[in-house]
Amino acid sequence: MGVFVYLPLVLPLTALPMARLAEQHLHPRSATRLLAAVGSTLALCSTLCLALLMVVGTAQLPGNPLPDGWSDPEVRAAVPYEEKAGLIAIGVLGAVLVACGGTLLRHVRTRIGAARALPASTGGESDLAVVPSPDPYAYALPGGRRRGGLVVVSTGMLDVLDARERRALVAHERAHLAGRHHRYLLVTQLAARANPFLLPLRTAVAYSTERWADEEAAYAVGSRRAVATAVGKAALLSHRPPGPAVLPAFAASTPTGPVPRRVAALLDPEPSARLWPPPSAHLVLAAVTATVGTAASALSSLSATVTLVGILHAATPL
């Protein structure tokens, strides 16, 4: 196994330059999909290697539930680098599983709580639920009463927008539902829980999904400026919505966050969805680095798995 079992734990660092450059130079739809795919792959590889180290560490414990042959001196000699690290990996993998389980549990509870918080009379056959509330907020609720999801908007939010901005607001939230953005967000949240080096990818995907929804809303209403104005007005609100927002709320961003960048991007021409020719040499270099890192992580985890399985298979008594 040697060094191969450790590489996937640090190779997520190779994806960090691409996280920033992708959100700057790629179409937000492409950036979201690319970063989610890279992040989930790197997280799976690092978690797999933690599991391999845990197996080795468990075999060193007295009274372990694994076959006795797995803790023979010959087996320990075959994996000399992992004896102490394996014991540490037991606690680390346990922490990863608890963190990921907590994230999933919060996600499910938030969706259930958001659905239950809606008045029974809202929605109906429409995918738009207007909640009478002076607090300005809007969010997209996947699934729930409607299979395709529900857009929830307060009357307080509608009151501060004009007709075109209201259409932009609803189109933005519908784009979240149509693009299944909650899945990309959940995947990158789990990846960041599995490996903290992937936290910048989670932040980048949270921004790119908002930009993706902005672009879809601009196309739907035929005015990039109307969407920019609606985003700016929502950001100027001084407080966040009291209800749970399963997807990033339209009013949840603040002027100190990504809102100025979103508004500036909407005032610029529509970004190109083409991947070739590349928009930036720096992005190409970052993409190559991330690709090499992801491939190396996958090959390293596969090599370590095959090696350990072969060793343990030979040590398992028939």
Secondary structure, DSSP 4 states (H G I P E B T S, - for coil): -GGGGTHHHHGGGGGHHHHHHHHHHS-HHHHHHHHHHHHHHHHHHHHHHHHHHHHHHHHHSTT-SS-GGGGSHHHHHHSGGGHHHHHHHHHHHHHHHHHHHHHHHHHHHHHHHHHHHS-TTS-TTSSEEEE--SS--EEEE-STTSTT-EEEEEHHHHHTS-HHHHHHHHHHHHHHHHTTHHHHHHHHHHHHHH-GGGHHHHHHHHHHHHHHHHHHHHHHHT-HHHHHHHHHHHHT-SS--SS--SS--TT---TTTTHHHHHHHHHSPPPP---SS-S-HHHHHHHHHHHHHHHHHHHHHHHHHHHHHHHHHHHS--
